[in-house]
Amino acid sequence: MASTTPTPHDMTKRLDPLTLEVVELIGEVVARFHEDYESAAADHALTGAQARLLSLLCLEPLPMRRLARQLKCEPSNVTGIVDRLEARGLVERRPDPADRRVKVAAATAEGRKVARSLRESLRFAGEPLAGLSEVERVTLRDTLRRMLG
C-alpha cells in the first residue's frame, strides 16, 4: 500500500507562489541577521558562538549541558567557549543552587554590559525595522509570534 503522507518535495510542489516568496524572504532576513550578528560580535572581539552563549547567560545562569542543547553543539565545545569568556571576565562558573554538584555558567556584570552593547550595535534592527511604522512593527511581531507559537 502506498504511503499517503506527503513528502517535503510534494508539499513544496503544492505551495503557492506567495508562500514560496515569503519563505525565501524569511531566509534572506535570517541570513542578514546572522551576518550582522557575526559582524557585531567581531566588533566586540567575540565569535558568533561566544556572543550567542553570552546572550543566553544574560537571561539566566545555565549548566553546560543545557547550554550545549540550546546552542546545538557538544558540551566539550561549550566548555571551551565558557573558558574563553571566563578568561575575559565576561562569564563565571558557580555552583548550581538546586544541585551543588553541578556548575552553572553565569554572565558577570561586565558580560551583561558587553551583551547589551552588542545588541544595541546590531544594524539589522536599526535599519530595516526603522523604516516600518510602530503599527507595522507590532503587526510583524504578532505575526512572528503566531508563526512560532
BAROBA-940014 format. One line per 8 residues: for each residue x, y, z of N, C-alpha, C. Coordinates in Angstrom, 3 decimals. Layout:
<atoms>
X:Y:Z:X:Y:Z:X:Y:Z ~ ...
</atoms>
This chain:
<atoms>
0.837:-1.174:0.000:0.000:0.000:0.000:0.885:1.242:0.000 ~ 0.557:2.200:-0.801:1.359:3.419:-0.919:1.120:4.332:0.277 ~ 2.181:5.025:0.675:2.082:5.971:1.784:1.291:7.206:1.362 ~ 0.429:7.676:2.253:-0.369:8.870:1.944:0.219:10.124:2.579 ~ 1.287:9.962:3.345:1.937:11.127:3.963:2.734:11.860:2.895 ~ 2.450:13.156:2.694:3.189:13.892:1.662:4.646:14.078:2.064 ~ 5.515:13.948:1.108:6.932:14.190:1.356:7.178:15.696:1.295 ~ 8.298:16.179:1.853:8.600:17.615:1.742:8.606:18.082:0.293
9.060:17.220:-0.616:9.088:17.588:-2.033:7.665:17.785:-2.564 ~ 6.742:16.870:-2.191:5.342:17.001:-2.613:4.736:18.287:-2.088 ~ 5.059:18.634:-0.826:4.486:19.837:-0.215:4.999:21.091:-0.911 ~ 6.274:21.086:-1.299:6.853:22.242:-1.987:6.154:22.467:-3.321 ~ 5.834:21.370:-4.006:5.170:21.497:-5.296:3.783:22.131:-5.139 ~ 3.156:21.949:-3.981:1.811:22.462:-3.781:1.783:23.863:-3.179 ~ 2.912:24.380:-2.732:2.922:25.715:-2.139:2.656:26.764:-3.210 ~ 1.855:27.724:-2.825:1.548:28.789:-3.774:2.735:29.740:-3.897
2.793:30.517:-4.968:3.923:31.428:-5.192:4.121:32.433:-4.048 ~ 3.046:32.916:-3.457:3.180:33.872:-2.353:3.875:33.229:-1.161 ~ 3.461:32.014:-0.809:4.091:31.313:0.318:5.564:31.065:0.031 ~ 5.888:30.650:-1.171:7.292:30.434:-1.529:8.096:31.726:-1.421 ~ 7.508:32.838:-1.869:8.210:34.120:-1.760:8.428:34.491:-0.301 ~ 7.424:34.259:0.555:7.567:34.559:1.988:8.686:33.717:2.587 ~ 8.730:32.442:2.240:9.784:31.553:2.751:11.160:32.059:2.318 ~ 11.285:32.460:1.059:12.562:32.993:0.573:12.934:34.279:1.294
11.964:35.137:1.543:12.234:36.388:2.255:12.649:36.129:3.703 ~ 12.006:35.166:4.340:12.402:34.803:5.708:13.848:34.316:5.699 ~ 14.202:33.504:4.714:15.584:33.035:4.596:16.562:34.183:4.437 ~ 16.207:35.178:3.642:17.073:36.349:3.445:17.200:37.154:4.739 ~ 16.098:37.312:5.472:16.130:38.021:6.755:17.062:37.294:7.721 ~ 16.928:35.974:7.800:17.781:35.177:8.691:19.248:35.330:8.299 ~ 19.541:35.249:7.012:20.929:35.375:6.549:21.497:36.750:6.900 ~ 20.720:37.798:6.671:21.198:39.145:7.003:21.401:39.316:8.500
20.470:38.774:9.296:20.605:38.867:10.752:21.888:38.178:11.203 ~ 22.135:36.955:10.708:23.349:36.235:11.103:24.610:36.991:10.682 ~ 24.611:37.543:9.499:25.763:38.309:9.026:26.018:39.509:9.934 ~ 24.964:40.238:10.253:25.089:41.405:11.117:25.507:41.000:12.529 ~ 24.951:39.897:13.036:25.277:39.423:14.374:26.749:39.027:14.463 ~ 27.234:38.311:13.450:28.647:37.913:13.428:29.554:39.137:13.383 ~ 29.165:40.145:12.597:29.951:41.371:12.493:29.956:42.127:13.824 ~ 28.800:42.240:14.451:28.719:42.923:15.750:29.537:42.167:16.801
29.480:40.841:16.769:30.271:40.042:17.715:31.763:40.308:17.505 ~ 32.191:40.316:16.248:33.609:40.567:15.944:34.028:41.952:16.420 ~ 33.140:42.940:16.304:33.443:44.291:16.793:33.676:44.305:18.299 ~ 33.156:43.305:18.993:33.340:43.179:20.444:34.367:42.090:20.775 ~ 35.166:41.717:19.765:36.213:40.694:19.911:35.631:39.360:20.395 ~ 34.456:39.022:19.874:33.807:37.762:20.196:33.533:36.992:18.907 ~ 33.503:35.686:19.017:32.993:34.880:17.911:31.471:34.889:18.011 ~ 30.813:34.466:16.948:29.353:34.382:16.992:28.882:33.443:18.093
29.568:32.302:18.261:29.191:31.338:19.300:29.376:31.937:20.694 ~ 30.461:32.691:20.898:30.668:33.332:22.200:29.561:34.346:22.480 ~ 29.203:35.117:21.468:28.163:36.131:21.636:26.820:35.481:21.943 ~ 26.478:34.398:21.239:25.203:33.715:21.493:25.174:33.135:22.906 ~ 26.287:32.512:23.324:26.345:31.941:24.657:26.213:33.042:25.714 ~ 26.907:34.142:25.521:26.828:35.253:26.463:25.403:35.797:26.541 ~ 24.737:35.907:25.401:23.352:36.382:25.391:22.436:35.442:26.159 ~ 22.630:34.138:25.994:21.823:33.168:26.741:22.045:33.312:28.238
23.314:33.521:28.625:23.629:33.614:30.051:23.139:34.922:30.666 ~ 22.862:35.902:29.840:22.293:37.146:30.363:20.836:36.945:30.776 ~ 20.202:35.913:30.247:18.818:35.606:30.622:18.762:34.866:31.951 ~ 19.694:33.921:32.129:19.756:33.140:33.363:21.028:32.298:33.368 ~ 21.563:31.985:34.550:22.690:31.052:34.621:22.227:29.677:34.149 ~ 23.114:28.978:33.427:22.741:27.681:32.857:23.871:26.671:33.020 ~ 23.507:25.398:33.234:24.538:24.349:33.245:25.055:24.112:31.829 ~ 26.248:23.567:31.729:26.904:23.361:30.438:26.068:22.511:29.486
25.471:21.449:29.987:24.691:20.561:29.108:23.499:21.296:28.495 ~ 22.858:22.130:29.280:21.712:22.881:28.746:22.180:23.915:27.720 ~ 23.310:24.561:28.001:23.889:25.485:27.027:24.185:24.760:25.720 ~ 24.762:23.578:25.829:25.093:22.797:24.631:23.830:22.474:23.836 ~ 22.760:22.084:24.530:21.494:21.794:23.824:20.968:23.040:23.132 ~ 20.993:24.171:23.810:20.451:25.406:23.241:21.283:25.889:22.061 ~ 22.602:25.685:22.132:23.492:26.098:21.044:23.657:25.009:19.987 ~ 23.070:23.838:20.253:23.136:22.701:19.330:24.586:22.313:19.022
25.356:22.135:20.103:26.744:21.697:19.947:27.114:20.765:21.097 ~ 28.307:20.244:21.048:28.787:19.307:22.059:29.143:20.045:23.350 ~ 28.895:19.422:24.518:29.266:20.056:25.792:30.746:20.442:25.861 ~ 31.620:19.657:25.223:33.054:19.997:25.261:33.313:21.322:24.541 ~ 32.551:21.608:23.483:32.691:22.899:22.796:32.249:24.043:23.710 ~ 31.167:23.819:24.444:30.661:24.841:25.366:31.692:25.126:26.448 ~ 32.344:24.083:26.935:33.366:24.272:27.973:34.463:25.204:27.473 ~ 34.922:25.005:26.245:35.957:25.872:25.674:35.485:27.305:25.509
34.245:27.477:25.072:33.694:28.835:24.903:33.590:29.517:26.257 ~ 33.085:28.797:27.253:32.970:29.368:28.608:34.353:29.699:29.150 ~ 35.323:28.822:28.925:36.703:29.094:29.383:37.209:30.422:28.829 ~ 37.005:30.642:27.517:37.498:31.879:26.896:36.754:33.110:27.418 ~ 35.446:32.986:27.599:34.677:34.123:28.127:35.022:34.385:29.591 ~ 35.277:33.318:30.325:35.655:33.456:31.733:37.014:34.155:31.843 ~ 37.949:33.822:30.952:39.278:34.456:30.960:39.166:35.960:30.713 ~ 38.139:36.373:29.992:37.920:37.813:29.726:37.073:38.491:30.799
36.628:37.725:31.782:35.826:38.297:32.858:34.362:38.530:32.476 ~ 33.892:37.863:31.415:32.516:38.065:30.954:31.553:37.017:31.507 ~ 32.115:35.894:31.953:31.326:34.772:32.452:32.030:34.220:33.680 ~ 31.253:33.654:34.589:31.838:32.960:35.739:31.088:31.652:35.967 ~ 31.788:30.716:36.584:31.164:29.443:36.945:30.752:29.531:38.413 ~ 29.554:28.995:38.702:29.035:28.993:40.070:28.420:27.628:40.358 ~ 28.353:27.261:41.651:27.603:26.042:41.975:26.111:26.286:41.696 ~ 25.442:25.261:41.188:24.006:25.340:40.942:23.294:25.318:42.297
22.465:26.337:42.594:21.783:26.365:43.893:20.890:25.129:44.113 ~ 20.379:24.539:43.023:19.499:23.376:43.146:20.284:22.074:43.334 ~ 21.551:22.042:42.886:22.376:20.835:42.978:23.835:21.276:43.043 ~ 24.383:21.334:44.228:25.732:21.874:44.447:26.809:21.069:43.701 ~ 26.491:19.875:43.227:27.472:19.087:42.476:27.621:19.604:41.047 ~ 26.633:20.379:40.585:26.608:20.876:39.207:27.074:22.324:39.178 ~ 27.857:22.663:38.176:28.285:24.056:37.975:27.409:24.679:36.896 ~ 27.073:25.942:37.095:26.369:26.696:36.064:27.290:27.829:35.621
27.099:28.249:34.391:27.816:29.420:33.883:26.852:30.594:34.008 ~ 27.395:31.751:34.372:26.578:32.949:34.541:27.333:34.141:33.983 ~ 26.597:35.064:33.385:27.213:36.302:32.894:27.586:37.176:34.082 ~ 28.752:37.790:34.002:29.154:38.765:35.012:28.533:40.117:34.651 ~ 28.711:41.094:35.518:28.219:42.446:35.212:28.855:42.954:33.923 ~ 30.149:42.696:33.755:30.839:43.114:32.522:30.292:42.352:31.313 ~ 29.994:41.074:31.492:29.422:40.278:30.411:28.062:40.809:29.984 ~ 27.238:41.196:30.951:25.919:41.772:30.626:26.087:43.102:29.900
27.085:43.873:30.305:27.352:45.168:29.645:27.772:44.945:28.187 ~ 28.654:43.989:27.950:29.116:43.684:26.586:27.946:43.164:25.745 ~ 27.132:42.269:26.310:25.984:41.721:25.569:24.991:42.826:25.202 ~ 24.754:43.746:26.116:23.842:44.872:25.837:24.422:45.741:24.727 ~ 25.705:46.033:24.792:26.369:46.844:23.768:26.297:46.161:22.410 ~ 26.504:44.843:22.410:26.426:44.080:21.161:25.022:44.184:20.574 ~ 24.004:43.966:21.402:22.612:44.053:20.930:22.305:45.421:20.355 ~ 22.770:46.459:21.053:22.496:47.832:20.616:23.251:48.193:19.343
24.332:47.466:19.053:25.120:47.783:17.859:24.631:47.050:16.612 ~ 23.625:46.205:16.744:23.106:45.479:15.587:22.442:46.448:14.622 ~ 23.022:46.583:13.447:22.442:47.456:12.420:21.140:46.883:11.902 ~ 21.029:45.561:11.910:19.860:44.892:11.372:18.569:45.437:11.993 ~ 18.568:45.586:13.305:17.351:46.065:13.980:17.111:47.538:13.688 ~ 18.166:48.311:13.620:18.002:49.744:13.433:17.618:50.154:12.028 ~ 18.210:49.506:11.039:17.994:49.963:9.662:16.681:49.470:9.046 ~ 16.490:48.168:8.810:15.243:47.758:8.149:14.006:48.033:8.989
14.089:47.789:10.284:12.902:47.976:11.127:12.581:49.446:11.349 ~ 13.581:50.298:11.263:13.343:51.736:11.454:12.442:52.297:10.356 ~ 12.416:51.662:9.202:11.579:52.123:8.100:10.125:51.718:8.250 ~ 9.837:50.911:9.262:8.458:50.480:9.498:7.826:51.349:10.574 ~ 6.550:51.596:10.434:5.830:52.347:11.469:5.674:51.455:12.703 ~ 5.265:52.057:13.797:5.046:51.270:15.011:3.949:50.225:14.775 ~ 2.905:50.597:14.079:1.817:49.659:13.776:2.354:48.489:12.949 ~ 3.212:48.768:11.962:3.790:47.702:11.142:4.694:46.791:11.970
5.477:47.371:12.893:6.354:46.564:13.750:5.524:45.686:14.682 ~ 4.432:46.227:15.229:3.553:45.438:16.095:2.932:44.297:15.295 ~ 2.475:44.583:14.085:1.891:43.553:13.227:2.927:42.472:12.905 ~ 4.141:42.885:12.570:5.212:41.927:12.282:5.507:41.076:13.509 ~ 5.643:41.725:14.656:5.916:40.988:15.900:4.820:39.965:16.168 ~ 3.577:40.398:16.069:2.452:39.495:16.360:2.389:38.339:15.357 ~ 2.673:38.628:14.103:2.684:37.582:13.078:3.788:36.580:13.353 ~ 4.977:37.048:13.700:6.088:36.145:14.012:5.765:35.304:15.242
5.151:35.913:16.252:4.758:35.146:17.440:3.779:34.027:17.077 ~ 2.820:34.329:16.206:1.856:33.314:15.773:2.569:32.191:15.020 ~ 3.520:32.568:14.167:4.257:31.546:13.415:5.056:30.637:14.342 ~ 5.621:31.197:15.398:6.460:30.436:16.307:5.667:29.748:17.410 ~ 4.432:30.236:17.646:3.606:29.743:18.750:3.122:28.371:18.566
</atoms>
